[in-house]
Structures are given as C-alpha cells and as structure tokens.
Amino acid sequence: MRRTLIIAAVVIVLLGAGAAIYFSFFSGSSAGVAVTTPSGNTSLPSAGQGAVPATDTTTSTGGTSNTPTGSLSAPVAVSSRLMKISAGPVVPGEAVITKAATASSSPETTVSYIDRQSGNIFSYSTLTKQNTRTSNKTIPGIQSASWLPNGSVAFVRYLSGNDFSTINTYALPANGSSGFFLAQNLADVSVSASGVLTLASGVNGSTASLSRTDGTRAASAFSSPLSSLRASFAGKQYLATTKAAASLSGSAFLVDAAGHFSRVAGPLTGLVAHASPSGKWVLASYTNNAALQTQLVNVATGETIPLPVATIADKCVWASDDSAIYCGIPADPPANASYPDDWYQGAVHFSDRIWKIQVAGRYAQLVLDFTKETKDSLDATALAIDASNTTLVFVNKNDGSLWSYSL
C-alpha cells in the first residue's frame, strides 16, 4: 500500500510539473488552462483531398449533414456575411490571405488553420465556400500557431515528453512538406515577413533572437533581466511586455534595433499590450478596481487615450493600415473575477459582440451581434484579418469553433 501511494504521488507531481510548464509558456498571463493532448487520427486522406462544399443554413434544415468522415467539417453559412468555417476545435492562430481579382476572376480570401485534434492543416476559400485539407501531417496537442503572412508556414507549439516538460516549436509547412524545429523550451515566438522572433527565458532573464523565416541566420535582438516576458514585432521595433497577472503590475516596452528599452505603458495591473502593424500605436488593456479598461498609446507623443469600450487586448486585432481595431467586447463581464487570469484559465466566459474602434476619433461601431445571428454566445479570441481589411476571422473560445465575417 505504501509503495502504491508513493508511485501515485510521483505521477501527480510529474503531471503537475507539466501543467506548470504550460501555464508559464503558452498562456498570455502567468496562469493558464489545463493541458489536453487529444488523440490524432493517423489514417487520413492525402493532402489536397476532401474538398467540402458549404452548407447554407438559410435554405437547408439539415445542419452539417454534409460533414465527411474524419476531422474535416463542412462550412456553414449562418448568414450572407457570417460563416462557420469549422465546428472545431481548431488551434488558436490563423492566416488570412486575400488574392486580388483578375479580369477573369473574383477576389478570393483563404483562411489557413489547424485542426486541434489531428494537427492537420486546412484551407477555407471564400470563393468556393469549401474546406480543403492541405497537410495531413499528424501533430496532436498543438497549443498555438503563428503563421507567416503569406500562409506558407505555421510555427506551432506543443508539449512533449512523459511529464510534458518539453516545449517544442515546429515550422509546419501548409503544403504538407517537411518542416524544421526551432530551439526547445522557448518562452515566446512571434512571426512576421521580416523573420521569426524567439524568446528564451530563464533565471538570469530573457534573450530574444531574430532569424530568417527558414530558421537560419539567427542573431541577438535584445536581452532583459526580466524572465517573464512576451515579445512581438512593432513595425521596425519590438514590443516586450511582462506577462499579465491580476495580482501584479505590468509594463510594456518598445525595444529599438540597438536593444534599448523605452516604457510605453505601465505599471498597470493585469496589463496586456499589442502594437499596431506600423508600431505607431499600442493597444493596452488593464484592470482598475477589478474592472477592465482599454486605452491607446501614441508611441510618438506618449499620450494615452481611453477607449469607449473595455476588453482584454488579446481579444483584439489591428487593421493592417493602423486605421482601426476589431475587438470582442464582453456585453456583461462577470463581476468579482480576476482579469485577465480567470479568462485565460477558462474560469469565466464572456458573451461578446464584435466592435470596430476607429483610431481617428476613437469612436466605436458595432460590427457583429453574434447572439442575434446565431442564438449562441461568443467568447472571441485569436482574431485575424486580411491585409485588405475585408475578412475578419475569430475563434469562439467557448467551443473552439472557427468563424469568418465579411466586413
């Protein structure tokens, strides 16, 4: 009996260590959600097979009856502008690409995404209203994906090892060809057309490196004595933000090419920050007396501008030209919650509407009232938008499903 108890205790400790690793590295805050490793289906059709037409719920009463076997599900047209691309769950992080129209064709937007269960990559076309599997490489348990702007490669992150103590980052090509691994146990990864920004953290602080999109020519970008950071691109600079926590004051810094830090936001409790594509603006969310607050920071002047709506910055995406921000705004966020931790952990759920906030004038415009369109609730996360600002894509955190909305 004593030996059995000892073995059980060791197993619990190992599982706990794996969960702690996930909390530290995959969540935007200092806490996270429980690790799940779904089983993948290894007997899948070849890449490029299995195109599925959309089901239009405005004329069909059969729902998703056209859904084929396997992970591939039929898109569902909820309205003329709202499409349920996948019943889910999908890996948070999508690539949205618009191809310009030619004399003989209409413009087409494609949404590349990863099925959470199998790790297979799919592409949804707004022109054909179909999902197509482009890669059947099976990588179950992917927690996040960061795509190159052209949608050719997704840098995916997942845990491995008997105790889930190793964080892998793998460059997964959308066409199913072989990819490559980055260094293990990276604290953060950010991707842009200019390269791949990786962050390694330890007891002595954090070091960021910039490499080409093929993983070569890695060079030091900046370093910091802070060991709990998020790093991303901010135009020609970088944005380094302390990981958000409801119990701690956080700060956001712009880092120039020489590695010099300048504070742009904070110290603020529960701070989450995202730079605009040009780096001229920073969207920041925080809590004040446990209530959510959202503001814009003009990087050039340092001016902070309160916004008329409040949310967590991780529920927003910048328009490609810096002109606007699209956000999931909770209609009635639960009181007495610790933000943003409780949202990251899944302890609270929101019922969102999608709003557009114009940077010039800072006024908010309702874009999508999800509950009226679907009769279901939306907790928006992983928002993405194409370079033409015509198609908005988001994941419903409540069930992991993937949606698109024509702007």
Protein Blocks (a to p, Z undefined) as FASTA:
>chain_A
ZZmmmmmmmmmmmmmmmmmmmmmmmpmbfbdcddddddddfbbcdehiaiacdddfklpc
nljmlpcehjbdcdddfblmbccfbgbjadehiddddddddfkbccddddddddfklopa
cdddfklopacdfbfcdcehiabdcddfklpaccddddedjklpaccdddddfklpacdd
ddehiabdcddfkbccdddddfkbccdddddfkopaiacfbdcfbfbdcdddehjbccdd
ddddfkbccddddddfkopacdfbdcdehiacdddfkopaccddddeehiacdddddfkn
opacddfbdcdfklcccdfklpaccddddfbdcehiacfklmmnopaccddddddddfbh
paacdfbdfklmnopacddehiacdfkopaccdddfknopacdddZZ
